[in-house]
Amino acid sequence: MKTIPPLLAVMLSVNCVLTGCQSPKAASAPAASTAAQAVRNNCYSLLHQLLEDEKNVRLLLFIKREQEDVNQLIKKISANSGAGAKLLEEFARHDPAIRLDDFRLPLGEIATRAAIAATKKQELLGQSGEQFELSLLLTQLQALSYAWHLAKVAGENEAQPERAQALAGVSADMQHLYNEVFGLLRSRTK
C-alpha cells in the first residue's frame, strides 16, 4: 500500500484553508507583527527560491548516471521540493501580504552564493561515478538542511496557524529527506 508523504497530505488539506487565511494588513499590524511578517516573507522568498532550484535537481539524471538508490532519492527530493514551491505560491496567491521576492541579502552574500553555485555546478558536471554521487549527496545535504530550517523559521513567524502547520510539514519533509541523504551518504563512505 502506498502512503501519502506528509507534505502532500498537508497540501491536500491546505486547499480548503487558503481562502480564509488572509494575513492582517501591514499598516494595522503592530511593530512586532511587522517584524515577524518581514522575517516570514524573507524566509518564504529564500525557501521558494531554494525549492525551485531543488525541484530541478532531477534534471541531472538526464546527463549523469548514478546508482538506483541515489536516483530514487533525487527524484523524491525534486518532487517534494516542487510540491513545497507550489504550496508557497498558493499561499502568496491567496494573501497579497506574502512576498516571494523579498530576499534582502547583502550584495556580498549574493555574490558569494553565485560563486558557490557556479563552483558546485562545475564540480557536478565534471565528475562521474562514485565521486559524482558523493558530491551530489553532499550538495543535497546542505540544501535540505537550509530548506528544513527556512521552513521552520517561516512557520514560527507565520500568524496564520494553518499556514504555520503547513510550513512545519514542509520543514519535517525536508528534515526527513536530509536524514535519508545523510544515511545514504554514510553507507557510501563506509
SVG drawing of the C-alpha trace seen along z (x, -y; Angstrom):
<svg xmlns="http://www.w3.org/2000/svg" viewBox="-12 -52 47 54">
<polyline fill="none" stroke="black" stroke-width="0.4" points="0.0,0.0 1.3,-3.4 1.5,-6.1 1.0,-9.8 4.0,-11.9 3.4,-14.4 3.8,-17.4 1.3,-16.0 -1.2,-15.4 -0.8,-18.9 -1.2,-20.3 -4.4,-18.5 -5.9,-19.8 -4.5,-23.3 -6.7,-23.9 -9.7,-24.5 -7.7,-26.5 -6.3,-29.0 -9.5,-31.0 -9.7,-32.1 -6.0,-32.6 -5.6,-36.3 -2.8,-38.0 -3.6,-41.2 -2.7,-44.3 0.8,-45.6 -0.5,-49.1 -2.7,-48.0 -0.2,-45.5 1.9,-46.4 5.7,-46.6 6.3,-43.1 3.9,-41.7 5.5,-43.8 8.9,-42.4 7.6,-38.8 6.0,-39.4 9.3,-40.7 11.1,-37.6 8.3,-35.4 8.4,-37.0 12.2,-36.8 12.1,-33.1 9.3,-32.4 11.3,-34.1 14.6,-32.3 12.7,-29.0 10.8,-29.4 14.0,-30.1 15.7,-27.1 12.8,-24.8 12.6,-26.0 16.2,-25.1 15.9,-21.8 12.9,-20.7 15.2,-20.8 18.0,-18.7 16.4,-15.7 17.5,-17.2 20.9,-15.9 19.5,-12.4 19.3,-13.0 23.0,-13.7 24.5,-11.7 24.1,-8.1 24.1,-7.1 23.0,-4.1 19.3,-3.4 19.1,-4.4 20.7,-7.8 18.4,-8.2 15.3,-7.4 16.3,-9.8 17.0,-12.6 13.6,-12.1 12.0,-12.2 13.8,-15.4 12.7,-17.0 9.1,-16.0 8.9,-17.2 10.7,-20.5 8.3,-21.1 5.3,-20.5 6.7,-22.8 7.3,-25.6 3.7,-25.2 2.4,-25.4 4.2,-28.7 2.9,-30.0 -0.7,-29.1 -0.1,-31.0 1.0,-34.1 -1.8,-33.8 -4.4,-33.9 -2.6,-36.5 -1.1,-39.6 0.9,-40.3 3.1,-37.3 6.0,-38.1 8.2,-35.6 10.7,-38.2 11.8,-39.6 15.4,-38.4 17.1,-41.2 20.5,-39.7 23.7,-41.9 25.5,-42.2 28.4,-40.2 26.1,-37.3 24.5,-37.4 27.9,-37.3 29.2,-34.5 26.1,-32.4 26.6,-32.9 30.2,-31.8 29.3,-28.7 26.6,-27.8 29.0,-28.1 31.6,-26.0 29.2,-23.3 27.7,-23.2 31.2,-22.9 32.2,-20.2 29.0,-18.1 29.1,-18.4 32.9,-17.5 32.5,-14.4 31.2,-10.9 30.6,-7.7 31.2,-7.5 32.8,-11.0 29.7,-12.5 27.4,-10.7 29.2,-11.8 29.4,-15.4 25.7,-15.3 24.7,-13.9 26.8,-16.5 25.2,-19.2 21.8,-17.9 22.6,-17.6 23.4,-21.3 20.4,-22.3 18.0,-20.2 19.3,-21.4 18.8,-25.0 15.3,-24.3 14.4,-22.5 15.4,-25.5 14.0,-28.1 10.6,-26.4 10.9,-26.1 11.7,-29.8 9.0,-30.9 6.4,-28.8 7.5,-30.3 6.9,-33.8 3.6,-32.9 0.5,-34.4 -2.0,-32.0 -2.0,-28.7 -2.9,-26.7 0.0,-28.0 2.3,-27.6 1.2,-24.0 1.8,-23.5 5.3,-25.0 6.0,-22.7 5.1,-19.9 7.5,-21.2 10.2,-21.5 9.5,-17.9 9.7,-16.7 13.0,-18.4 14.4,-17.1 13.3,-13.6 14.9,-13.9 18.0,-15.3 18.2,-12.2 17.7,-9.9 20.6,-11.6 22.7,-11.5 22.1,-7.8 22.9,-7.1 26.0,-9.2 27.2,-7.3 26.6,-4.0 28.7,-5.2 31.6,-6.3 32.0,-3.1"/>
</svg>
